[in-house]
Amino acid sequence: GNPEKISEANVYIQVLDVNDHAPEFSKYYETFVCENAVSSQLIQNISAVDKDDSAESHHFYFSLAQEATNNSHFTVKDNQGS
């Protein structure tokens, strides 16, 4: 609620799938991280869908871009879901 304590960080997602319908996020995500968040705290779960596959066969892998792997501020963990 205090505009002086707000900052923004852009996160870019690169989709490597090539087919009739590219995978897309299942909904619009807007994520906020509080200044008192602790290390390794879960901040956001994301999921994707692919109209070319049935919902049962969906399994997507998310990873940080190569240039971001040395940045210890963000990590991505596979939750074995979609």
C-alpha positions in Angstrom: 0.0 0.0 0.0 3.0 2.4 0.3 4.2 3.5 -3.2 7.6 4.3 -1.8 8.2 0.6 -1.0 7.2 -0.8 -4.4 9.6 -2.0 -7.1 9.1 -4.0 -10.2 11.1 -6.8 -12.0 10.3 -8.1 -15.4 10.4 -11.9 -16.0 10.5 -13.1 -19.5 9.2 -16.6 -20.5 10.6 -18.2 -23.7 8.4 -21.0 -25.1 10.4 -23.6 -27.1 7.5 -25.7 -28.3 6.6 -25.5 -32.1 3.2 -26.8 -33.2 -0.3 -25.6 -34.2 -1.0 -24.1 -30.8 1.9 -22.9 -28.6 1.6 -23.6 -24.9 0.2 -20.8 -22.9 -0.3 -19.9 -19.3 -3.6 -21.3 -17.9 -4.4 -17.8 -16.6 -2.9 -14.3 -16.3 -0.4 -14.1 -13.5 0.6 -11.0 -11.6 2.9 -11.8 -8.7 3.9 -9.7 -5.7 6.8 -10.4 -3.4 6.8 -8.8 0.1 10.0 -7.3 1.4 10.0 -9.6 4.4 9.8 -12.8 2.2 12.3 -15.4 3.4 14.9 -17.3 1.4 13.4 -20.4 -0.3 9.8 -19.2 0.3 7.3 -20.2 -2.4 6.2 -17.1 -4.2 4.1 -18.3 -7.1 2.9 -21.5 -8.7 2.4 -21.3 -12.5 0.8 -23.7 -14.9 0.4 -23.9 -18.7 -1.9 -25.6 -21.1 -1.4 -26.8 -24.7 -4.5 -27.1 -26.9 -2.6 -29.7 -29.1 -2.5 -32.2 -26.2 -5.1 -33.6 -23.8 -5.1 -32.3 -20.3 -3.9 -35.7 -19.0 -0.7 -35.6 -21.1 0.3 -32.1 -20.1 3.7 -31.8 -18.4 5.7 -28.7 -18.9 9.2 -27.9 -17.7 10.1 -24.4 -16.6 13.6 -23.1 -16.2 15.5 -19.9 -15.8 17.1 -18.3 -18.8 20.8 -19.1 -19.1 21.8 -15.6 -18.3 19.7 -15.7 -15.1 21.2 -18.9 -13.7 23.9 -16.9 -11.8 21.3 -14.7 -10.1 20.6 -16.3 -6.7 17.4 -14.2 -6.2 15.1 -16.5 -8.2 14.9 -20.3 -8.6 12.5 -22.5 -10.4 11.3 -25.9 -8.9 9.4 -28.5 -10.8 6.3 -29.5 -8.8 5.6 -32.5 -11.1 2.4 -30.9 -12.3 1.4 -29.0 -15.4 
